């Protein structure tokens, strides 16, 4: 799961531009990746729309 776009986006969102928070998010993902998704609000069924809102729609 650590290689998924969804989890990687969650980690970046939680980092909020700081290395310290990035490292904390990565450590949390190693402990339980589901907690990262919840913290970044990417755990619910609407996560594809949230990814699109943050990253833009997937290119064809």
PDB file of N, CA, C and O in Angstrom:
ATOM      1  N   UNK A   1       0.828  -1.205   0.000  1.00  0.00           N
ATOM      2  CA  UNK A   1       0.000   0.000   0.000  1.00  0.00           C
ATOM      3  C   UNK A   1       0.869   1.266   0.000  1.00  0.00           C
ATOM      4  O   UNK A   1       0.422   2.310  -0.475  1.00  0.00           O
ATOM      5  N   UNK A   2       2.094   1.194   0.519  1.00  0.00           N
ATOM      6  CA  UNK A   2       2.937   2.386   0.617  1.00  0.00           C
ATOM      7  C   UNK A   2       3.234   3.016  -0.737  1.00  0.00           C
ATOM      8  O   UNK A   2       3.584   4.195  -0.802  1.00  0.00           O
ATOM      9  N   UNK A   3       3.103   2.262  -1.808  1.00  0.00           N
ATOM     10  CA  UNK A   3       3.370   2.795  -3.138  1.00  0.00           C
ATOM     11  C   UNK A   3       2.154   3.379  -3.835  1.00  0.00           C
ATOM     12  O   UNK A   3       2.260   3.844  -4.970  1.00  0.00           O
ATOM     13  N   UNK A   4       1.013   3.362  -3.185  1.00  0.00           N
ATOM     14  CA  UNK A   4      -0.201   3.836  -3.854  1.00  0.00           C
ATOM     15  C   UNK A   4      -0.256   5.366  -3.895  1.00  0.00           C
ATOM     16  O   UNK A   4       0.213   6.050  -2.986  1.00  0.00           O
ATOM     17  N   UNK A   5      -0.833   5.868  -4.962  1.00  0.00           N
ATOM     18  CA  UNK A   5      -0.993   7.321  -5.123  1.00  0.00           C
ATOM     19  C   UNK A   5      -1.824   7.892  -3.984  1.00  0.00           C
ATOM     20  O   UNK A   5      -1.552   8.988  -3.496  1.00  0.00           O
ATOM     21  N   UNK A   6      -2.820   7.158  -3.572  1.00  0.00           N
ATOM     22  CA  UNK A   6      -3.703   7.614  -2.501  1.00  0.00           C
ATOM     23  C   UNK A   6      -2.919   7.817  -1.202  1.00  0.00           C
ATOM     24  O   UNK A   6      -3.059   8.853  -0.552  1.00  0.00           O
ATOM     25  N   UNK A   7      -2.111   6.852  -0.827  1.00  0.00           N
ATOM     26  CA  UNK A   7      -1.341   6.959   0.412  1.00  0.00           C
ATOM     27  C   UNK A   7      -0.235   8.004   0.281  1.00  0.00           C
ATOM     28  O   UNK A   7       0.013   8.766   1.215  1.00  0.00           O
ATOM     29  N   UNK A   8       0.420   8.042  -0.858  1.00  0.00           N
ATOM     30  CA  UNK A   8       1.468   9.044  -1.059  1.00  0.00           C
ATOM     31  C   UNK A   8       0.900  10.456  -0.979  1.00  0.00           C
ATOM     32  O   UNK A   8       1.522  11.347  -0.401  1.00  0.00           O
ATOM     33  N   UNK A   9      -0.272  10.659  -1.552  1.00  0.00           N
ATOM     34  CA  UNK A   9      -0.925  11.965  -1.479  1.00  0.00           C
ATOM     35  C   UNK A   9      -1.277  12.293  -0.033  1.00  0.00           C
ATOM     36  O   UNK A   9      -1.096  13.426   0.414  1.00  0.00           O
ATOM     37  N   UNK A  10      -1.774  11.312   0.686  1.00  0.00           N
ATOM     38  CA  UNK A  10      -2.107  11.529   2.099  1.00  0.00           C
ATOM     39  C   UNK A  10      -0.880  11.964   2.887  1.00  0.00           C
ATOM     40  O   UNK A  10      -0.963  12.875   3.711  1.00  0.00           O
ATOM     41  N   UNK A  11       0.242  11.331   2.644  1.00  0.00           N
ATOM     42  CA  UNK A  11       1.483  11.681   3.333  1.00  0.00           C
ATOM     43  C   UNK A  11       1.887  13.113   2.997  1.00  0.00           C
ATOM     44  O   UNK A  11       2.257  13.878   3.888  1.00  0.00           O
ATOM     45  N   UNK A  12       1.820  13.477   1.728  1.00  0.00           N
ATOM     46  CA  UNK A  12       2.188  14.836   1.318  1.00  0.00           C
ATOM     47  C   UNK A  12       1.240  15.862   1.927  1.00  0.00           C
ATOM     48  O   UNK A  12       1.681  16.918   2.380  1.00  0.00           O
ATOM     49  N   UNK A  13      -0.036  15.569   1.942  1.00  0.00           N
ATOM     50  CA  UNK A  13      -0.998  16.497   2.541  1.00  0.00           C
ATOM     51  C   UNK A  13      -0.716  16.698   4.025  1.00  0.00           C
ATOM     52  O   UNK A  13      -0.779  17.820   4.529  1.00  0.00           O
ATOM     53  N   UNK A  14      -0.408  15.615   4.717  1.00  0.00           N
ATOM     54  CA  UNK A  14      -0.129  15.719   6.148  1.00  0.00           C
ATOM     55  C   UNK A  14       1.182  16.443   6.427  1.00  0.00           C
ATOM     56  O   UNK A  14       1.332  17.061   7.481  1.00  0.00           O
ATOM     57  N   UNK A  15       2.118  16.378   5.513  1.00  0.00           N
ATOM     58  CA  UNK A  15       3.419  17.029   5.706  1.00  0.00           C
ATOM     59  C   UNK A  15       3.294  18.541   5.777  1.00  0.00           C
ATOM     60  O   UNK A  15       4.077  19.185   6.475  1.00  0.00           O
ATOM     61  N   UNK A  16       2.345  19.117   5.085  1.00  0.00           N
ATOM     62  CA  UNK A  16       2.107  20.558   5.086  1.00  0.00           C
ATOM     63  C   UNK A  16       3.385  21.351   4.839  1.00  0.00           C
ATOM     64  O   UNK A  16       3.584  22.425   5.407  1.00  0.00           O
ATOM     65  N   UNK A  17       4.247  20.805   3.985  1.00  0.00           N
ATOM     66  CA  UNK A  17       5.437  21.538   3.570  1.00  0.00           C
ATOM     67  C   UNK A  17       6.629  21.455   4.501  1.00  0.00           C
ATOM     68  O   UNK A  17       7.625  22.142   4.275  1.00  0.00           O
ATOM     69  N   UNK A  18       6.564  20.640   5.537  1.00  0.00           N
ATOM     70  CA  UNK A  18       7.712  20.541   6.447  1.00  0.00           C
ATOM     71  C   UNK A  18       8.281  19.126   6.461  1.00  0.00           C
ATOM     72  O   UNK A  18       7.544  18.142   6.393  1.00  0.00           O
ATOM     73  N   UNK A  19       9.583  19.046   6.548  1.00  0.00           N
ATOM     74  CA  UNK A  19      10.251  17.741   6.596  1.00  0.00           C
ATOM     75  C   UNK A  19       9.856  16.977   7.853  1.00  0.00           C
ATOM     76  O   UNK A  19       9.622  15.770   7.801  1.00  0.00           O
ATOM     77  N   UNK A  20       9.783  17.666   8.959  1.00  0.00           N
ATOM     78  CA  UNK A  20       9.427  17.007  10.235  1.00  0.00           C
ATOM     79  C   UNK A  20       8.063  16.325  10.138  1.00  0.00           C
ATOM     80  O   UNK A  20       7.907  15.180  10.562  1.00  0.00           O
ATOM     81  N   UNK A  21       7.084  17.023   9.584  1.00  0.00           N
ATOM     82  CA  UNK A  21       5.744  16.434   9.467  1.00  0.00           C
ATOM     83  C   UNK A  21       5.728  15.345   8.391  1.00  0.00           C
ATOM     84  O   UNK A  21       4.977  14.377   8.508  1.00  0.00           O
ATOM     85  N   UNK A  22       6.535  15.490   7.364  1.00  0.00           N
ATOM     86  CA  UNK A  22       6.661  14.443   6.347  1.00  0.00           C
ATOM     87  C   UNK A  22       7.192  13.161   6.980  1.00  0.00           C
ATOM     88  O   UNK A  22       6.643  12.080   6.769  1.00  0.00           O
ATOM     89  N   UNK A  23       8.254  13.291   7.748  1.00  0.00           N
ATOM     90  CA  UNK A  23       8.826  12.123   8.424  1.00  0.00           C
ATOM     91  C   UNK A  23       7.821  11.486   9.379  1.00  0.00           C
ATOM     92  O   UNK A  23       7.739  10.261   9.471  1.00  0.00           O
ATOM     93  N   UNK A  24       7.063  12.310  10.085  1.00  0.00           N
ATOM     94  CA  UNK A  24       6.050  11.790  11.007  1.00  0.00           C
ATOM     95  C   UNK A  24       4.961  11.035  10.245  1.00  0.00           C
ATOM     96  O   UNK A  24       4.505   9.982  10.691  1.00  0.00           O
ATOM     97  N   UNK A  25       4.547  11.568   9.106  1.00  0.00           N
ATOM     98  CA  UNK A  25       3.512  10.910   8.304  1.00  0.00           C
ATOM     99  C   UNK A  25       4.015   9.590   7.737  1.00  0.00           C
ATOM    100  O   UNK A  25       3.273   8.609   7.695  1.00  0.00           O
ATOM    101  N   UNK A  26       5.281   9.558   7.298  1.00  0.00           N
ATOM    102  CA  UNK A  26       5.857   8.308   6.787  1.00  0.00           C
ATOM    103  C   UNK A  26       5.936   7.281   7.903  1.00  0.00           C
ATOM    104  O   UNK A  26       5.611   6.113   7.688  1.00  0.00           O
ATOM    105  N   UNK A  27       6.359   7.689   9.080  1.00  0.00           N
ATOM    106  CA  UNK A  27       6.440   6.760  10.204  1.00  0.00           C
ATOM    107  C   UNK A  27       5.063   6.225  10.564  1.00  0.00           C
ATOM    108  O   UNK A  27       4.904   5.035  10.838  1.00  0.00           O
ATOM    109  N   UNK A  28       4.075   7.100  10.562  1.00  0.00           N
ATOM    110  CA  UNK A  28       2.705   6.664  10.839  1.00  0.00           C
ATOM    111  C   UNK A  28       2.246   5.663   9.790  1.00  0.00           C
ATOM    112  O   UNK A  28       1.589   4.678  10.124  1.00  0.00           O
ATOM    113  N   UNK A  29       2.578   5.900   8.538  1.00  0.00           N
ATOM    114  CA  UNK A  29       2.199   4.980   7.461  1.00  0.00           C
ATOM    115  C   UNK A  29       2.847   3.614   7.650  1.00  0.00           C
ATOM    116  O   UNK A  29       2.237   2.587   7.353  1.00  0.00           O
ATOM    117  N   UNK A  30       4.067   3.602   8.136  1.00  0.00           N
ATOM    118  CA  UNK A  30       4.753   2.324   8.391  1.00  0.00           C
ATOM    119  C   UNK A  30       4.098   1.568   9.537  1.00  0.00           C
ATOM    120  O   UNK A  30       4.075   0.337   9.550  1.00  0.00           O
ATOM    121  N   UNK A  31       3.561   2.318  10.506  1.00  0.00           N
ATOM    122  CA  UNK A  31       2.889   1.697  11.648  1.00  0.00           C
ATOM    123  C   UNK A  31       1.503   1.201  11.249  1.00  0.00           C
ATOM    124  O   UNK A  31       1.155   0.044  11.486  1.00  0.00           O
ATOM    125  N   UNK A  32       0.717   2.087  10.644  1.00  0.00           N
ATOM    126  CA  UNK A  32      -0.624   1.707  10.158  1.00  0.00           C
ATOM    127  C   UNK A  32      -1.058   2.718   9.100  1.00  0.00           C
ATOM    128  O   UNK A  32      -1.473   3.831   9.422  1.00  0.00           O
ATOM    129  N   UNK A  33      -0.958   2.319   7.848  1.00  0.00           N
ATOM    130  CA  UNK A  33      -1.252   3.214   6.731  1.00  0.00           C
ATOM    131  C   UNK A  33      -2.685   3.737   6.765  1.00  0.00           C
ATOM    132  O   UNK A  33      -2.964   4.811   6.232  1.00  0.00           O
ATOM    133  N   UNK A  34      -3.593   2.988   7.384  1.00  0.00           N
ATOM    134  CA  UNK A  34      -4.994   3.428   7.444  1.00  0.00           C
ATOM    135  C   UNK A  34      -5.152   4.706   8.266  1.00  0.00           C
ATOM    136  O   UNK A  34      -6.004   5.543   7.967  1.00  0.00           O
ATOM    137  N   UNK A  35      -4.327   4.851   9.301  1.00  0.00           N
ATOM    138  CA  UNK A  35      -4.379   6.068  10.115  1.00  0.00           C
ATOM    139  C   UNK A  35      -4.000   7.304   9.297  1.00  0.00           C
ATOM    140  O   UNK A  35      -4.536   8.390   9.520  1.00  0.00           O
ATOM    141  N   UNK A  36      -3.086   7.136   8.362  1.00  0.00           N
ATOM    142  CA  UNK A  36      -2.677   8.246   7.494  1.00  0.00           C
ATOM    143  C   UNK A  36      -3.845   8.657   6.606  1.00  0.00           C
ATOM    144  O   UNK A  36      -4.106   9.847   6.426  1.00  0.00           O
ATOM    145  N   UNK A  37      -4.541   7.678   6.054  1.00  0.00           N
ATOM    146  CA  UNK A  37      -5.689   7.992   5.199  1.00  0.00           C
ATOM    147  C   UNK A  37      -6.777   8.726   5.975  1.00  0.00           C
ATOM    148  O   UNK A  37      -7.382   9.669   5.465  1.00  0.00           O
ATOM    149  N   UNK A  38      -7.020   8.295   7.195  1.00  0.00           N
ATOM    150  CA  UNK A  38      -8.029   8.959   8.022  1.00  0.00           C
ATOM    151  C   UNK A  38      -7.602  10.395   8.328  1.00  0.00           C
ATOM    152  O   UNK A  38      -8.401  11.323   8.202  1.00  0.00           O
ATOM    153  N   UNK A  39      -6.351  10.575   8.726  1.00  0.00           N
ATOM    154  CA  UNK A  39      -5.857  11.912   9.088  1.00  0.00           C
ATOM    155  C   UNK A  39      -5.898  12.873   7.905  1.00  0.00           C
ATOM    156  O   UNK A  39      -6.140  14.067   8.084  1.00  0.00           O
ATOM    157  N   UNK A  40      -5.667  12.368   6.712  1.00  0.00           N
ATOM    158  CA  UNK A  40      -5.673  13.210   5.510  1.00  0.00           C
ATOM    159  C   UNK A  40      -7.049  13.297   4.857  1.00  0.00           C
ATOM    160  O   UNK A  40      -7.193  13.896   3.791  1.00  0.00           O
ATOM    161  N   UNK A  41      -8.048  12.710   5.483  1.00  0.00           N
ATOM    162  CA  UNK A  41      -9.415  12.692   4.972  1.00  0.00           C
ATOM    163  C   UNK A  41      -9.511  12.005   3.612  1.00  0.00           C
ATOM    164  O   UNK A  41     -10.241  12.441   2.722  1.00  0.00           O
ATOM    165  N   UNK A  42      -8.752  10.920   3.479  1.00  0.00           N
ATOM    166  CA  UNK A  42      -8.807  10.113   2.252  1.00  0.00           C
ATOM    167  C   UNK A  42      -9.272   8.687   2.537  1.00  0.00           C
ATOM    168  O   UNK A  42      -9.032   7.784   1.737  1.00  0.00           O
ATOM    169  N   UNK A  43      -9.929   8.485   3.660  1.00  0.00           N
ATOM    170  CA  UNK A  43     -10.363   7.144   4.049  1.00  0.00           C
ATOM    171  C   UNK A  43     -11.790   6.831   3.596  1.00  0.00           C
ATOM    172  O   UNK A  43     -12.166   5.662   3.510  1.00  0.00           O
ATOM    173  N   UNK A  44     -12.576   7.848   3.311  1.00  0.00           N
ATOM    174  CA  UNK A  44     -13.980   7.624   2.966  1.00  0.00           C
ATOM    175  C   UNK A  44     -14.150   7.293   1.483  1.00  0.00           C
ATOM    176  O   UNK A  44     -13.203   7.379   0.701  1.00  0.00           O
ATOM    177  N   UNK A  45     -15.341   6.924   1.123  1.00  0.00           N
ATOM    178  CA  UNK A  45     -15.634   6.503  -0.248  1.00  0.00           C
ATOM    179  C   UNK A  45     -15.419   7.607  -1.279  1.00  0.00           C
ATOM    180  O   UNK A  45     -15.261   7.319  -2.465  1.00  0.00           O
ATOM    181  N   UNK A  46     -15.410   8.856  -0.845  1.00  0.00           N
ATOM    182  CA  UNK A  46     -15.230   9.966  -1.785  1.00  0.00           C
ATOM    183  C   UNK A  46     -13.757  10.302  -2.034  1.00  0.00           C
ATOM    184  O   UNK A  46     -13.451  11.361  -2.581  1.00  0.00           O
ATOM    185  N   UNK A  47     -12.852   9.417  -1.641  1.00  0.00           N
ATOM    186  CA  UNK A  47     -11.420   9.712  -1.782  1.00  0.00           C
ATOM    187  C   UNK A  47     -10.986   9.989  -3.217  1.00  0.00           C
ATOM    188  O   UNK A  47     -10.088  10.812  -3.400  1.00  0.00           O
ATOM    189  N   UNK A  48     -11.559   9.361  -4.255  1.00  0.00           N
ATOM    190  CA  UNK A  48     -11.114   9.720  -5.610  1.00  0.00           C
ATOM    191  C   UNK A  48     -11.393  11.192  -5.946  1.00  0.00           C
ATOM    192  O   UNK A  48     -10.583  11.846  -6.602  1.00  0.00           O
ATOM    193  N   UNK A  49     -12.525  11.699  -5.501  1.00  0.00           N
ATOM    194  CA  UNK A  49     -12.851  13.104  -5.752  1.00  0.00           C
ATOM    195  C   UNK A  49     -11.902  14.017  -4.985  1.00  0.00           C
ATOM    196  O   UNK A  49     -11.513  15.072  -5.486  1.00  0.00           O
ATOM    197  N   UNK A  50     -11.534  13.620  -3.788  1.00  0.00           N
ATOM    198  CA  UNK A  50     -10.581  14.423  -2.989  1.00  0.00           C
ATOM    199  C   UNK A  50      -9.207  14.428  -3.652  1.00  0.00           C
ATOM    200  O   UNK A  50      -8.536  15.460  -3.680  1.00  0.00           O
ATOM    201  N   UNK A  51      -8.784  13.283  -4.185  1.00  0.00           N
ATOM    202  CA  UNK A  51      -7.511  13.241  -4.913  1.00  0.00           C
ATOM    203  C   UNK A  51      -7.555  14.178  -6.109  1.00  0.00           C
ATOM    204  O   UNK A  51      -6.614  14.936  -6.345  1.00  0.00           O
ATOM    205  N   UNK A  52      -8.644  14.129  -6.861  1.00  0.00           N
ATOM    206  CA  UNK A  52      -8.790  15.026  -8.014  1.00  0.00           C
ATOM    207  C   UNK A  52      -8.760  16.490  -7.579  1.00  0.00           C
ATOM    208  O   UNK A  52      -8.179  17.330  -8.266  1.00  0.00           O
ATOM    209  N   UNK A  53      -9.376  16.794  -6.453  1.00  0.00           N
ATOM    210  CA  UNK A  53      -9.392  18.167  -5.956  1.00  0.00           C
ATOM    211  C   UNK A  53      -7.990  18.632  -5.582  1.00  0.00           C
ATOM    212  O   UNK A  53      -7.646  19.798  -5.778  1.00  0.00           O
ATOM    213  N   UNK A  54      -7.188  17.731  -5.049  1.00  0.00           N
ATOM    214  CA  UNK A  54      -5.829  18.098  -4.627  1.00  0.00           C
ATOM    215  C   UNK A  54      -4.822  18.057  -5.771  1.00  0.00           C
ATOM    216  O   UNK A  54      -3.936  18.908  -5.849  1.00  0.00           O
ATOM    217  N   UNK A  55      -4.956  17.063  -6.670  1.00  0.00           N
ATOM    218  CA  UNK A  55      -3.951  16.833  -7.702  1.00  0.00           C
ATOM    219  C   UNK A  55      -4.401  17.181  -9.113  1.00  0.00           C
ATOM    220  O   UNK A  55      -3.584  17.265 -10.030  1.00  0.00           O
ATOM    221  N   UNK A  56      -5.695  17.383  -9.281  1.00  0.00           N
ATOM    222  CA  UNK A  56      -6.234  17.569 -10.616  1.00  0.00           C
ATOM    223  C   UNK A  56      -6.674  16.221 -11.152  1.00  0.00           C
ATOM    224  O   UNK A  56      -6.212  15.187 -10.668  1.00  0.00           O
ATOM    225  N   UNK A  57      -7.556  16.207 -12.142  1.00  0.00           N
ATOM    226  CA  UNK A  57      -8.050  14.934 -12.674  1.00  0.00           C
ATOM    227  C   UNK A  57      -6.948  14.163 -13.383  1.00  0.00           C
ATOM    228  O   UNK A  57      -5.973  14.739 -13.868  1.00  0.00           O
ATOM    229  N   UNK A  58      -7.125  12.856 -13.432  1.00  0.00           N
ATOM    230  CA  UNK A  58      -6.160  11.979 -14.099  1.00  0.00           C
ATOM    231  C   UNK A  58      -6.130  12.277 -15.588  1.00  0.00           C
ATOM    232  O   UNK A  58      -7.178  12.429 -16.215  1.00  0.00           O
ATOM    233  N   UNK A  59      -4.940  12.362 -16.152  1.00  0.00           N
ATOM    234  CA  UNK A  59      -4.796  12.609 -17.588  1.00  0.00           C
ATOM    235  C   UNK A  59      -5.151  11.354 -18.365  1.00  0.00           C
ATOM    236  O   UNK A  59      -4.908  10.235 -17.913  1.00  0.00           O
ATOM    237  N   UNK A  60      -5.722  11.555 -19.524  1.00  0.00           N
ATOM    238  CA  UNK A  60      -6.146  10.418 -20.359  1.00  0.00           C
ATOM    239  C   UNK A  60      -4.960   9.744 -21.002  1.00  0.00           C
ATOM    240  O   UNK A  60      -5.126   8.770 -21.737  1.00  0.00           O
TER     241      UNK A  60
END
